[in-house]
Amino acid sequence: QVQLVESGGGLVQAGDSLRLSCAASGRTTTNYPMGWFRQAPGKEREFVSAVSWSGVAAEYADSVKGRFTISRDNAKNTMYLQMNSLKLEDTAVYYCAAAERRRVDYPYPNEYAYWGQGTQVTVSS
């Protein structure tokens, strides 16, 4: 089993930055892709970004390209999401996820076996 714990969420103003962290414990996640998803009230969970097991390859939703940066530190079993130039529409609960195999279709939640409990990000005007 893998346990994922997100942190770093909070209340910020539009244009501000936040850095989310996802700490993994239990079985190692270092060999598999990990990703970030988010869910706003009344909306479905949506893909934000994902990173390969090595950290070399990454994919982003169009809505966050150029503003968010995903990274991971396998030595620390931790993944990060640097969020800059935050917008009102970025308000959501952010979840981290870990896959159980190397080749996954990043944007699809069903590709991930493990999920964290989420951290709230609220962007105000």
LINPEVEN-V869579 format. One record per run of one state. SS is the DSSP state (A for helix, B for strand, O for the rest). FROM is the first residue (numbers start at 1). TO is the last residue. If there is no record, write none. Layout:
ss;from;to
SS;FROM;TO
SS;FROM;TO
This chain:
ss;from;to
O;1;1
B;2;7
O;8;9
B;10;13
O;14;17
B;18;26
O;27;33
B;34;39
O;40;45
B;46;51
O;52;57
B;58;60
O;61;67
B;68;73
O;74;77
B;78;83
O;84;87
A;88;90
O;91;91
B;92;98
O;99;108
A;109;111
O;112;113
B;114;115
O;116;118
B;119;124
O;125;125
